[in-house]
Amino acid sequence: MYEDRGPDSLEANLRKLLDDLNLFGFHVRNSIGSARGWPDWAILGPGGALFRELKSEAGKLSGEQRRVGSKLTRAGLDWAVWRPTDLLNGVIAAQLARIAYPPEEAA
């Protein structure tokens, strides 16, 4: 499975999940002029935000991607890498559901 090409790619499946869960996802289509290392996706829901880098199974993070991910994490934000296996084993759906359907706050 490709990370970002074709109707069965990781990105296509992510877009469908975002739509199904009514989550807002921002993806820069043309990164020219953007800060190096920024994650592929910023995803917002009523229960929080996720910053995700999409990679193939063998894909490696660049140094810039690691540095930005570390800065996001140190700032208390939820950053991670998603790979096709994360889609197939339900990790992506579970993480998206967590921000789409947050637990009710105690009164």
Beta strands, then each sheet from edge to edge (+ up, - down):
strand 1: 24-27
strand 2: 41-45
strand 3: 48-54
strand 4: 78-82
sheet 1: 1+ 2- 3+ 4+
end
